[in-house]
C-alpha cells in the first residue's frame, strides 16, 4: 500500500501492489485528487471489479458533494494505460512504468516493441542493459579474464559444490504462545490450485544419476566469456537446452492432455519452465521457444527472469504457456526429490545438488566425479516408463558429453 486516506495523488502515482495468482501488479492512480477511502487493509483479498479506493478529484470538489468520488476498481490483469509525454502518448502497463521510474528512465526514450508500440518490460530491461548494464550483472573488464583451465584428469573446476551452497542465517520465528492464522494469498494460492489439480494425475517416477564432470569443466571455461557479454552462466541453460534436444525425440513429454484425457496436444514450442524460489514463494516462469535458442540465449533469458522474479515483477506472459518444467532444488540442497507435475503439462524433472563423489572411470580407476541426481515425474496415463527412461538417457548423454550437443545445435 503506497497511500493512506487523506493523501494527495497525481495521475500515475502508485496506489498499491496487488498480487494475483499469476503476477504482481502495481495499481496506479488514474486521477489527480485526494484519497478519501481505502477499501482494504494490507494483505487483505481484493475482489475483481469491486472498488479499491475512492479518490476525490479536483473537478468534483468544485461542483459536487463529498460523496462524489471516483472509485478505482481492483483489476485482475495488468492494466494498460496511456501516458502523455512530450505531446505523444506512450503505452505501457503500470508495472512497466514503475520499472522505468525506479531506474530513472524516460518512457519517451524507450522504443516499444509490443502491440501498438506498447513498451514492454523487456524493452525497459534492454534499454537499461544498453545504457547502463544496471539490470544485467556488470561485465568484468576483458583483461581480468582468467586463462582457460588446462585439461586434467581431475578438472580444474572440480570443487565440492556442497560447500558453496550458502546457509541463510535467519532469525527463528516465534509466535509467543499464540497460534497465527492467515489467508492463503498470491503465489501460495496459485500453488493450491495447481497442486490440487496435479493430485488427479497418476505420477510415474524415475531417477538416475548424471556425471557432470565434463560439464562442470566446460561451464568454468564458458562462464567468463558469458560474463564479458553481461550474462551469468549457470548450469540451468545446459540442463534446459539438453531437455529441449531430448524433447525433439520424445514430443509426448512436451504435450498436454485435456481434462478427460481424450486428446493429446503436442506442443510446437518448448517453453521450459524453471521452478524459482522467490520471496513471494514458488513461481515457475518459462523460457520460451528453447528449441530455437542457443545456450547463451537461454542464459540471458534466465538472467532476465531471475531479475524480475527476485523483484516480484514477473509478468503474465513469463508465467504462462509453459510446456515442460525443470526444478533445480539442488541450488538449495538435497539429492532426490519427488516433483509434482504442473498441469496441463505432463512431465517435470527435479535436480539435486551437484556433489563431488568417487566413481570409476573406464579403466577401473577411481576419480573425483561431479555427480547430480535427477528425479523425473510423468503423467502415467499417457507416458510409459520406458519413454521417460529413454528421454532421461538422452538428456543424460548430452550432459555427460556436452560436446555431443554441438552436433544437434541449430
Ligand atoms: N548443485 C550445486 N550447485 C548448483 C546447482 C546444483 N544443482 N545448480 C546451480 N548451482 C550453482 C550455480 O551454478 C551457481 O554457482 P556459481 O555462482 O558458481 O555460478 C549457484 O549455484 C547459484 O545459482 P543461481 O541460483 O544463481 O542460478 P541457477 O540458474 O543455477 O538457478 C534457480 C536458478 C531459479 C533454479 C534457483 O535460483 C532456484 O530458485 N532454485 C530453487 C528451485 C525450487 O525451489 N524448486 C522446488 C520447487 S517445488 O517446491
Boltz pocket constraint, residues with backbone or C-beta under 6 A from the ligand:
constraints:
  - pocket:
      binder: B
      contacts: [[A, 161], [A, 162], [A, 233], [A, 234], [A, 235], [A, 236], [A, 237], [A, 274], [A, 275], [A, 276], [A, 277], [A, 278], [A, 282], [A, 302], [A, 327], [A, 328], [A, 329], [A, 330], [A, 331], [A, 332], [A, 351], [A, 352], [A, 353], [A, 354], [A, 372]]
      max_distance: 6.0
